[in-house]
Amino acid sequence: MRHALRWLSLIFAFSACTPPIPSVDDTGNDLKQVSLVPITYIDWTDKLKSFKGKIVVVDFWATWCSPCLERFPKMIGFHQSYRSRGVQFVSMCLDDPSDLEAVGTAREFLRNNRATFHNYLINEDALEAFDKFDLLGIPAVFIYDRSGILQFRLTGDDPRDQFTEADVERAIEGLLDR
């Protein structure tokens, strides 16, 4: 009993020293609302139509893709810089929806990165999803104009020509100037 009380005391002492996880980000967005919503390809095409009038930047990623995870915070920065200018950011997770551990890791990753924009989990077989989006690999970023037409398809398909964050920014700026 004495050992149990000692452990409880240590746990309470440690938890008192641990800073609380914020419930809102620096712009007032509710971090509890960060979610990962299952979506099919067909549902995505309908959702894209609902963004008409906005430039839409879609970041394709997965928890097993190290370059995706490394680049993701830059996408968050772009979101913060451009959201007031009519740019909608979307993350499209390509983890296996039946792999509950991966989905949980993806959700935690989004919360930790304060991804307060739309986050979707492709709710289809990964190979079919890659085929439907015409992806050979990830990371990849698709940028749609205000009419919902794909204008920029930034991928790493060609090993000699990898896209950069500067390419993403140039594409967004180009569409904003139209």
N, C-alpha and C positions, 0 to 999 in steps of 0.2 A: 504494500500500500504506500509506504514511504517513497519507494522508487517511482511509482506512478505519479504521485504528487510532485516529485522533483521534475519529472519529465514534462508534466503539464505546466509547471512554473517556467521551465526553459522555453517551451513552445509559446506561451503567452509573452514572455520577455522578447523572444525573437520576433514575433509578429508585431509587437509594439514598435520595434526598430525598423521594420520594413515599411518603406513608403507605400501609401495606398496607390493602387492602379487607378489612373484618372478615368473618370466616366465620360468626359467630353474632351475633344481635341482643342487646339489653340484657337479655333474659329467657332467653337460652340457646337460642333457636330457631335451627336451622341454616339460614343464608341460602343455602347451596348447594341446599337443598331447595325454594327458591322456584321454582315452575314454572307453566306455563300449559298445562293439560291440555285437549285437544280433547274436546268433548262435544256430543251432539245434544240437541234438545229432549226427546225421549223418554228418553234417558239421564239428563237433568237431573231429570225427574219421578221416576225411580227413585232417584236420589241424594238428592233432597229427602226421600224416605221414610226414608232411613237416618239422617237428622238428627232423627227423631222424639224428642220429649222436650226439644229445644232450641228456642229462638227463633232463627230464621234471617233474617239481613239480607243481601239480595242487591243488590249495587251493579252496575248496568249501565253500561258505559263503553266507550270506544274511543280509540285514540291520536289520531284526527282530531277529537276533541271537547275543545276547550280547557276548558270549564267542568268536564268530567269529571276532567281531569287536575289542575286546580286544587283540586277538592274531595277528591280521593282521599286525600291525607295526613290529612284529618279522619276519614275512614273507618278509617284505620289507628289513629288515636287512639281511636276508639270501640271498635275491636277490643281494644286493650290495656286499656281501661277495663272492658269488659263480658265478656270471655272467661271469667273466673272465676265469672261469674254465670249460666252456661248459655246464652250467646248465641254463635251460630256465624256468623261473617262469611264471605261468599263474594263474589268478584268475578267478573263475567260479561262477558268482553271480546267486543265485537261487531265487531272488525276482520275483514276478509275473510281467511279461513283460507288462501286460495291466494296471498295477498300476503305472501311470505316476509319482505320488508323490514318491513312493518307488524307482523307477528308477532314478529320479532326485536326491534323497537322496544318492543313491548308487554312482552316478557319482560324486557328491560333495565329498563324503567320499574318493573316489579314488584320486581325485585331492588334497584334503587336506593331504592325506597320501603320496602323490607323488609316486603313483603306476605307474611307467613308463614302466612296462612290459605289456604283453597282458592281457586285461581284457575283459571277455566275459559275456554276459547275456544269460542264457538259454532261448531261444525263444520257449518254449513249456509249456504245462500244468505242474505245479510243481510236481504233483503226478506221472505223466508219466516220468518226468525227474529223479525223485528220483528212480523210478523203473528201468529205462534204465541204470543209473549209479550204480544200486544196493546199494543205500544209505538208511539207516534207519533214519539218522539224520545228522545234521552238528553241529559243524565243522568237516570237513574231509579233508585229504590230500592224494592224490594219487601220487606216484612217479614211473615214467617210466624209463627204462634203455635206452641206446643209440639206441637200435633197436626198441623202441616204445612198449616194453612189460611191462605191469604193474608188478612191483616188490614189491612195498610196498603199502598197503592199510591201512592208519592210520585213525581210526574212533573212535568215542565214543560209539559204539554199545553196548559194554559190560560195564555197569556202574562200575564194579570192576576193569576195565583195560582201563583207559583213556590214550590217547597218549599225549605226551608232545613235546615241541620244541626240547628237547634233542633227542627224537626219530626221529624227522624229520632230524636233523643234522646228527645223526648216520647213517640213511638210505642214505643220500646224500653222506657222506664220504665213506660208503661202496661201493656205485656204482662208485665213483671216483677212488677207489683203484683197480677196476677190469680192 
